[in-house]
C-alpha cells in the first residue's frame, strides 16, 4: 500500500511542479496586466455647436478675438473717403481688403496690419473692417449692392418637396428635402463625390470632386473643387468628424459650411426649415 | 520514446494549467487598451470568465468617438493551438444601416496551428453569407460573398465593391 502511495507521489511530483510553474507565470501576468478596461466617455465637445449665422456667402472667416489692448477708445467713426469693395481671408487667419478711393477711383489692396493713409487695418469682419489711427477706431462698411436677390426653387420629386428659398443672405432648406438625402446614402453618392485631402498624413478637409448641380448640394452652392474645411465650427479632421455631422443633422437648425474655394475661405450658411 | 511521450504530456499539462489559471479578463483589459490606441473602444460590456475563454455580453463598439455597432454576445475560446472568436447579433448604427444591411447574425473567426498563417472568417446576416481567409503572412484578406436577395436589390452600391467573376463575388483587401 505504502509502496503504491509512494509511487503515485513520485509520478505526481513532476506534474505538481509543472502546474506550479504555470501558476507562477499566471501570477506574473496578473501583476503586469491592467486591472481595468476602457469605457467610452462621451465628450460634451463632440456635440455640434453653432457659432453664428450670418447669411449665405460670407466671404471671410470670423477673425479670432485679439487680446484687449489697454487704450483709450473713442466712438467708432466711418471712413467716408473710401469704399470697401471686398474682404478676403487666408487660411492662416490673416486677410486683406480691396478699397477704392472715392475721388481718385483708385483701388488698393490692404493686408491686415497694413496702413492706408495712416489708418491701420486691425480687424476684418464679414461685412465691415475696422481701421485704427491715433487710438481711434474707424469702421468701413462693405459696399452694398442695390440688388435684392429673392427666389424660391420648388420641385416635387418622388413625393419629396424640393424647396430652397433664397432671400438675399438667407437660404432656407426644407428639412424633408435634406432628409431625403440623409435617409438614402445612395442618393448622396450619386450626386456628390468627395475625397479626403491629407496634409502631413492627417486629413485636412474633404474635396468636392464632382457635384450634381440639380442636387441639394449643387443648389446649396457647393462647387467642384471646393474643399470643405469645417461644418458648424467643427473642423473635419477625420471621417468620424464628418460622420458626427451626418448623425446630428436631424438636431441641427443651422448649417455653416466653411469651404476653401480658389484659395479663399468662404462660409455657406443655411437655415434648415 | 517514453521520455518524449512524457515531455509531451508535461507540455499538455503545462498549457492546460496555464490556460485555466491565466487571468483572461485582465488579458482582455490589455487588448481593450491596445485597441483604444487605435481609437477603437469596446464599452458597456459585461464579462464572464470561463475555464478556456471569456464571454463578453452587450458590448458597444466605438470608432473615433462614434458608436458603430453593438453586439449581444461575443465569446473567445482558446486552447492555444486552436482559438475561436464568435460574435452574435451585430447591430450597426442606424446611419450605417443605409450602407450595410443590418443585423449581422454571426461572425466567426478561427485560428489553428495546423494552418498557423491563416485565420478562417465566416459571417452571415441579412446581407447573405461571407466566407474567407485572412493571410497573416501576406497581410491579405480574401472574402467570398454569397449575397442575399436584399443585398442584390437594395445594396447594389456595396456589392459593386466586390469583384464579380463567374457568378462569384470576391473581395481582396491588403493591410
Boltz contact constraints between the chains, C-beta under 6 A:
constraints:
  - contact:
      token1: [A, 15]
      token2: [B, 13]
      max_distance: 6.0
  - contact:
      token1: [A, 18]
      token2: [B, 10]
      max_distance: 6.0
  - contact:
      token1: [A, 18]
      token2: [B, 13]
      max_distance: 6.0
  - contact:
      token1: [A, 18]
      token2: [B, 14]
      max_distance: 6.0
  - contact:
      token1: [A, 19]
      token2: [B, 17]
      max_distance: 6.0
  - contact:
      token1: [A, 22]
      token2: [B, 14]
      max_distance: 6.0
  - contact:
      token1: [A, 22]
      token2: [B, 17]
      max_distance: 6.0
  - contact:
      token1: [A, 22]
      token2: [B, 18]
      max_distance: 6.0
  - contact:
      token1: [A, 22]
      token2: [B, 21]
      max_distance: 6.0
  - contact:
      token1: [A, 23]
      token2: [B, 21]
      max_distance: 6.0
  - contact:
      token1: [A, 26]
      token2: [B, 21]
      max_distance: 6.0
  - contact:
      token1: [A, 26]
      token2: [B, 22]
      max_distance: 6.0
  - contact:
      token1: [A, 29]
      token2: [B, 23]
      max_distance: 6.0
  - contact:
      token1: [A, 30]
      token2: [B, 23]
      max_distance: 6.0
  - contact:
      token1: [A, 33]
      token2: [B, 23]
      max_distance: 6.0
  - contact:
      token1: [A, 33]
      token2: [B, 26]
      max_distance: 6.0
  - contact:
      token1: [A, 33]
      token2: [B, 30]
      max_distance: 6.0
  - contact:
      token1: [A, 34]
      token2: [B, 29]
      max_distance: 6.0
  - contact:
      token1: [A, 34]
      token2: [B, 30]
      max_distance: 6.0
  - contact:
      token1: [A, 34]
      token2: [B, 33]
      max_distance: 6.0
  - contact:
      token1: [A, 37]
      token2: [B, 29]
      max_distance: 6.0
  - contact:
      token1: [A, 37]
      token2: [B, 32]
      max_distance: 6.0
  - contact:
      token1: [A, 38]
      token2: [B, 32]
      max_distance: 6.0
  - contact:
      token1: [A, 38]
      token2: [B, 33]
      max_distance: 6.0
  - contact:
      token1: [A, 38]
      token2: [B, 36]
      max_distance: 6.0
  - contact:
      token1: [A, 38]
      token2: [B, 41]
      max_distance: 6.0
  - contact:
      token1: [A, 39]
      token2: [B, 43]
      max_distance: 6.0
  - contact:
      token1: [A, 40]
      token2: [B, 41]
      max_distance: 6.0
  - contact:
      token1: [A, 40]
      token2: [B, 43]
      max_distance: 6.0
  - contact:
      token1: [A, 40]
      token2: [B, 62]
      max_distance: 6.0
  - contact:
      token1: [A, 46]
      token2: [B, 65]
      max_distance: 6.0
  - contact:
      token1: [A, 185]
      token2: [B, 98]
      max_distance: 6.0
  - contact:
      token1: [A, 185]
      token2: [B, 99]
      max_distance: 6.0
  - contact:
      token1: [A, 186]
      token2: [B, 157]
      max_distance: 6.0
  - contact:
      token1: [A, 238]
      token2: [B, 64]
      max_distance: 6.0
  - contact:
      token1: [A, 240]
      token2: [B, 64]
      max_distance: 6.0
  - contact:
      token1: [A, 240]
      token2: [B, 65]
      max_distance: 6.0
  - contact:
      token1: [A, 240]
      token2: [B, 66]
      max_distance: 6.0
  - contact:
      token1: [A, 243]
      token2: [B, 66]
      max_distance: 6.0
  - contact:
      token1: [A, 247]
      token2: [B, 95]
      max_distance: 6.0
